[in-house]
Amino acid sequence: MSSRNPAENQLNAYKEAQKEKVTATASHGAPVGTKTATQTAGPRGPVLLQDVHLIDELAHFDRERIPERVVHAKGAGAFGYFEVTNDITQYCAAKLFEKVGKKTPLAVRFSTVGGESGSADTVRDPRGFAVKFYTDDGVWDMVGNNTPIFFIRDPIMFPSFIHTQKRNPATHLKDPDMFWDFISLRPETTHQTLFLFSDRGLPDGYRFMNGYGSHTYKLVNADGKPVYCKFHFKTDQGIKNMETSRADDLSGSDPDYSIRDLYNAIAKKDFPSWTLKIQVMTFEQAEKVPYNPFDLTKVWPQSEFPLIPVGRMVLDRNPSNYFAEVEQAAFAPSHLVPGIEPSPDKMLQARLFAYADTHRHRVGANYLMLPVNCPYRVATRNYQRDGPMNSTDNQAGAPNYFPNSFSGPQPCPFAHKLQNSPLKVSGDVNRYETVDDDNFSQSTVFYRRVLDDAGRKRLETNIVNHLRNASPFLQERAVKNFAMVDADLGRHLSEGLKLHRTANL
C-alpha cells in the first residue's frame, strides 16, 4: 500500500482508523439484519410492501442528488485558516483583521466554470476561487476567480454569456459559434478573453494559481472612514501552468487531476498557502481616475495602487465527506461582515442577490444551517423562523417579531456605526449602455507588456486553434476586435486562420 497516493488509499486509511465493528442501520437508526436480500413471498414471489428497509433504501437513493451549480459545477474543497501578518486596521475594522497574529478558520472551494460536475479539470476555462471565513462577526465569503477581471461589466448580460459557455440547446454540444458570436459582439470581453487564451488559462491544478476578489469592495475603519479595495490572493507555491497538449491528455487520462493534486498535497502535509494582499483607492482618487473603478473588465494599475500585504491563508485539512463539505458549501458575495461592504460595481450588486438565491434553490431555504455554511463561531439570533429542514432549536421561545419588549435581539451599535459610513450616489434613472467603455486599452497593456514574445505566440496559437472552428464571418469579426488591441495580434491571427483554411483545401 505504501506506493499508493493518499487519495487512492482513502478507504484503507478509513478501515485502519476503525477500532471496533460498526452495525448497519436504517435511516431512522434501527439495526438492519440483512443487506443482501429483499423480503418476498417465497423465494420467487413478489416483493412485499412491508419491506421498509428496501423502501428506505430506494426512496433515499431517488433523492441523493441536489441540483448541480449552474456555473462552477466541478470543484474541489479544503479547510484551513487565515493568519493576519500585517496591520490594515487603518482601512478596515472587520474583526478578522483586528490584530497581527489573529487566526480565523476558513473553507475554500476551487472550480472550473463552464463544465458539468463530471467534466475535466484541465480544460481552458477560468477557475473559481471562493473563500469562506468563519469570523467572530459571522461568515464572510470572498467569492472570486483566478483572474482579476471578468468578461462582462453589466449583469444583464450574465445569463446569455453563461449560455454561450455551456452546450448548444439543439445539439447538446459545446459550440464555437455560440462562444465567438457573443465574444465578438461584446468587445468588453476582450481583456478576459486574452487572459483565458494565455498560459494562465490552463493552471497546473489549483495550488499554483492566484485568486482575486475581482470586484471593487468598500472597506470601513473603526472611525467610519471608507475606502475602496480589491482583494488579491497570491499563491506561495508560485504560478505554474500547463502546456495545451498535456492538459488535453489529462482530460482523458485523469479528468480529476486538480482535485487529486490538492487532496494528495494536503494529505501529505504539503499544505498550500496564499498571501492575501489588497489594493486601496480613496473616494477622492476614485473620482479622478480616467476609468470606471467599478468596471469588472478592468484592473487597477499596481503602479498607482500598490499591493498591501495583509496575511496568509493555509489549507491543512481535506474534506471528511465531499457532499457534506464541498457540494453543499454555499458561497455568496452577500455574506459580508461589519467593515466590508459592497461598492457600486454593477456585477457585484447583481451577485449579492443571485448567489444566495441559487443556494436557496439548490440546497434549500435553510442552507445556512448546514455545518459547512453556518456561522458556528457566533450565535445566530434574528427574527427568521421555520422553513423546510430546519435543523436547529428554531431559536426556542424568543420573540419572532421586531420591535418587541421581551429581550429579543437588538441591532449592534458597532455594526450600525460602520454601516452608516457615507457613500454618495446620484444620477438619472436609466438603462446605460456600456458596450463602448474603453474595451481595449488595458488589453493592449496585457498583450504588449505583461506577455513576453513566447507568451504572445502561444496566446495567438491558442486563439487560432479555437477560433478556426467558428463560422468564417465570426472569425473575421473576432480578428477585427483583436486588431483593436494590437495590429500585430490581428495580423498574426488572420495569417494563422488563413494557413488553417489553406491546409484544409
N, C-alpha and C positions, 0 to 999 in steps of 0.2 A: 504493500500500500504506500510505501514511502515515496515512490516515483510519481504518484498521482498528485495533482494540484488540489488545493482546498475545496474548490467548487466541485470537482469530481468526487471528492472523498466526503462530501457533506453527510450522506446517510450513514457511513461508517462512524463518523465522528459523533453523530446523534446516538447511535447504538452504544458506543463506548461510554457516553455520558449517562445512560440509564442505569440506575443502581438496583432497580427491582422490576419485576414483571408488571406490566400495565394491563388492566382489564378493559376490554372494549365495552362501550356503552352506546345506547341510543342517544339521540339529541337531547332527550329530557333527563338523561343521567342513569337510566335503568341499565343494568348489565345485560349484555347480549350473549345468549348461549351458543349460537352458531352464526357464522358469517358466510357460509358456503352453500346453503340450501334454502330455497323458498318453501313456505308452508303450502301444501297442496292436498287435495282429496285423493289419496292414493299416489303411488309413485308416478303414474302417468296422468293423473287427474288435473283439473283446473286449479288455478291459484285462488286462495281464499282471501276475501276482503279483510278478514280479521288479522292478516299478516301485517301488523302495524309496523314492524321493522322494515319490511320491503317498501311499504308506502312512505315511511320516513326517509329511507334512502333515496327513492326516486323523486319524491317531492322536493327534497333539498337539492338534488342534482339538477333538476329542472330550473332552479333559481340560483345556481352558483355564480353565474356571470352578471356583472353590472355593466352598463354601457361603457364602452371604451371612450377615452378622451377624444373629442372631435379633432383636436390637434395635440401633438406631443404624446401620442398613444404609446409609443415604445420607449421605455426608460429604465433607469437603474436608480437605486436609492442607497443612502448610507446615513449614519448618525455620527455626531461628534460634538465639538464645542468651538466657540469663538472666544478669543482672549484679546483684550484691549492692550495694545503696546504703546499707543501714543494718545495724548490728551487732545480731544476735539470738543471739549465742553464749551469752548468759546463759540462754537457753531451749533451744537445740538445738546439738548437736555435729556434725551432718551436715556433711560436708566442703564441699558446695556453698555453705554459708553461712559458711565459716570466716573470711572477711575481706572487708571492703568493697573493691569493685572486681573481685572474682573473677568470671570469666565461665564459664558452663557451657553447652555446646551442647545443643540440645533439638529435639524434634519435637512437633508439635501436630496433633490431629485434631478438627475440629468436625463436628457431625452433627445431623440430626433424630433422633427416637426411634422413632416408630411405623411410618413408611413403609418401603416396599421400596427397593432400591437405585436404581430408576428413578423414584421418586416426586418430587414437587415440593419445592423448598427452602422455599417461602414458605407453608407450612401452619401452623396454630396448633398448636404442639407444643413441649415443652421442647427445648432444644438441648444436645447433648453437648459437653463441653469437657475434652478429655483432653490431658495434657502428659507427655511422656517426657523426663526429664532424664538425659543421659549423664554421670554424675558420676564422680569419682575413686574412688568406692566401689561402682561398678556402677550399674544403672539404677534410677531412682526414677520410678514412674508416679503422677501425680496424676490420677485418673480421676473427673471431676466433670461438672457440668451448668451451665447458665446460671441456675440457681435455687439458693438456699441451703438448700432443703428438698426433700422428695420426698413422693409420695402416700401411702406406707405406712411403717410402722415395724417390721413383723415380716416377715422374709424368706420365711416360708412362703406369704405372700400374693403374692409377686412373679410366679410363672408365671401365676396367674389374672389378675392385674392386666394384664400384658402381653397376654394373650389378648384382653382387652376393648379394647385399643388397636389390635388387628390386625383381621383380617377374619372375618366370620361363617363358621363351617365348612361351612354348607349353601349359603349364597348367594354366598360369596366377595366380600361387600361390607362396607364399613365400616358398623357397626350402632349407631345411637344408643341403642337399648335395652340392648345389652351395656355400652356406656360408662356410661350413667346408672344402670343397675341396680347395678353394682359401686360407683360413686361414692356413691350414696345409701345403700347398705347398709353402707359403711365410712366413717363420718364423719371419720376421721382424714385422709381425702383432701381435706378442705375447704380447708385452708390453701394447698396447692399448686394446687388447682383454681381458687381465686381468682386466684392468680398467673398461671395459664395463660390465663384469660379476660380478664386485664387487658391493658394496652398491651404489657407485656413478653412476652406470649405470641406476639408477632409481631415479633421483632427484624429490623432492616433489614440483612440479611446477618449475617456472623459478626464483623465488625470492631467493631460498635457495641453489643456486649453484654458483660456481665461474665461471669466464670467463678467457680465455687465448688467447693471440695473437698466441701462439703455435710456430710460425716461429721465426727465428732469424732475427732481423732488424738491420739496421745501423743508429745510431744517429750521428749528426754532430753539434758541438757547434759553437758559433759566430766566433771563431778563425779558423774554418775549421778543427778542430781536431775530428776524428771519433772514435766511439766505437761501439761494437755490443751490442744488447739489446734484452730482452724478456719482454713482457707485461703480467701482471697478474692483473685481477680484482677480488678482494676478497669480497665475499658477507658480508655485515654488519649485515645481518639477521642470520648468522650462517648457516653451512651446515645442511641440513635436507633431508633425503632420505626416500623412500617408501619401505615397505615390498612388496615382489613379489605378494602375494595374494591380497593385497589392490590395487596394480597397475592393476592387471588383472581384478578385479571387476570394477574399474573405467573405464577401456577401454570399458566396455559395458554400464555402468550406466551413465557415464559422460565423453565421449571421448574428450570433450573440456575443461577438468579440468584445465589445466595450463593457457590457455587463460582467462578463467573465473576468476581464482585466481588472476592473475596480474591485470586485469581490475577492479575488485572489490576493491582490496587493494588501487589502485591509486584513485579510485572514493571516497573511504572513507578517503582519505588524509593520509593513512598509506604508505607513499612514500618509496619504496625500494631504497636502495643505495648500492654502492660498492666502495671499496677503491682501487685505482689504484696504483700498485707498479711495479717497474722494476728491472730486473737483468742486470748488466752491465759487459761486458767482453772486455778487451782491445785487440787490434790486436795482441799484444805480447803474451798475455795469450792464444788466440785462436790458436797460432802456437804450443803451448806446451801441451795443454790438451790431454789426451790419447784417445780421441774420436773425432768424427767429430762434431764440434759445430753447424753445419748447418743441422744435421740429425734430421728430424722431428719426428723420432721414439724415441728420447732420450730427457731427461731433463738435465738442468744444475744443479748440486747439490747445494742446497742453503747453505750448509756449506762452500762451496768455493765461491759462488757468491750470497751473501745475498740479500734479498728483500729490495729495497729502496722505501720508500713511496713518492708518487707524488701528489695525490689529491683524490677527492671524486666525484663519479657520482651519481646523484639523478634523479629518474624518477618521475615526478609530473604532467604529462598530458597524458590522454588517446587519441588515435586517434579519430578525429571527424568523419572520414569515413575510414573503413578498406581498401577498394580497393584503394582509393586515396593515403593513407598514409602508408600502410603496404604492400599490394600486389604489388604496383608499386614501392616500395622502392627498390633501386638498390645499393648494397654494392659491392665494388671492391677493392682488395688489391692494384691495380694500382693507386687508388686515394690517393696520397701522397702529403705532403706539404714540403716546404723547412725545412730541419733539420731532416727529417725522410726519410730514403731510404731503398731499398731492400738490402739484403745480398746475398751471393752465394747459399743460400738454394734452392735446385732444385725444390722442391714443390712450394715454393713461386714464383720462376721465372716463372713457368708454369701458376700459378694462375693470375699473372699480365696480361696475355693475356686472359685466359679463362673466367674470370668473366665479364669483360667489353664486351667481345664478346657475351656471352649469354644474357646480358642485351639488346644489340642491336637487337638480335633475339626476345627476349621475350617481350620487352617493346617498342622498336623502336630506330632508329638511333639517335633521339634527346631525349633520355631518361633523359639526364642531364638538360633538360629544365623544367621537371616536378617540381612542387613546393617542393616535399619532397626530391628531388635529387639535386636541383640546389644550387650552392654556393651563396646563397642570400645575404651574408654579403660582397661580393666583386662584382665588375663589371666584367663580363666575356668579355674579349677583345682578340680576336685571329683572325685567318685567315680561320676559318671554316665557311661555309655558307650553307644555304638552307636545303634540306633534307625533308622527309615526316613529316608533323605535326609540322613544325617549328612555335612555338608559341610566338616568340619574335619579335622585330623590325628588326631582322636579321643584327644587327649592322649598320643599316641605310646606309649612304653613305661612310662609312670608307673603305679604300682600302682593297681588298681581296687577296693581294699578298705581299710577303716579299722577299727582302728588297724593300722599297719604299721611296719616297721623300715627302710624303703627310701626315705626322703626324700619321701614323699607329702605333699600339702598338709596343714597343721596349722591348727587354729582360731586366729582372730585375737584377741589379748588386748584390743585396743581395742573390738572388737565385743562380746566377752564381757562387758566391764565395763558397756557401755551396755545390753545386752540383759538384764542382771540387775538393772535398777532395779525397785523394789518396785511391785507392783500387787495390792492385796488384793482378793480376791473371796470371797464367802460366800453361802450361801442353800441352800434345799432344792431338789433337782432336781424340776422340774415343767414343765408347759406353761402359761405365764402369759398369760392374755388381756389385751390392751392396748387393746381397741376403745374403751373409755370413758376413756382417759387424757387428759383436758382437750383436746378436739379443737377448741375454738372461741375461747379467749381470745386467742391470737395472731392468729387470723383476724380477730377484731374489731379489733385494733390495725391490722392491714393495711388493712382496709376503711375505718376511720374516720380514721386518722392518716397513713398512707402515701399513700393516694389523695386527690386533690382532688375537688371536686364533678364536674368534667368527666370525670375518670378513673373515678369511681364510675358515672356514667351510661353510659359506654362499656362498662364491665365488665358492667353489667346487660343492656345491649343484646346483647352478645356471648353471654352465657349464654342469654338468651331465644331467640336465633336458632339455637342448637344444641339446647337442651333441648326446644324445641317439636316436634322430630322424634321424640321419645321417646314411649312409651305414656303416657296420662294419669295412671295410678297412679304411674308413675315420676316424672313431673313434680311431682306432689303431694308425694312423699317427698323429692325433692331440694329443693323450696322449703321444706319443713319444716326441713331441715338448715340451709339458708342463713338462715332466720329465727332460728336459734340464734346466728348471727354478729351480726346486727343486724335488729331488727324492720322497719326501713325497707327493707333489702335483700329480705327475704322478701316484703313487701307489693308492692314495685316489680316483682319477678319474677312474682308472682301476677297483677298487673294486666297486665303485658306479655303473659303467656301467654293471658289471657282475651281481650285485644284480638286476638291472632292467631287464636284459635278463632272469635271473632265474625266476623272478616273472611273466614273460610273457610266460613261457613254459607251 
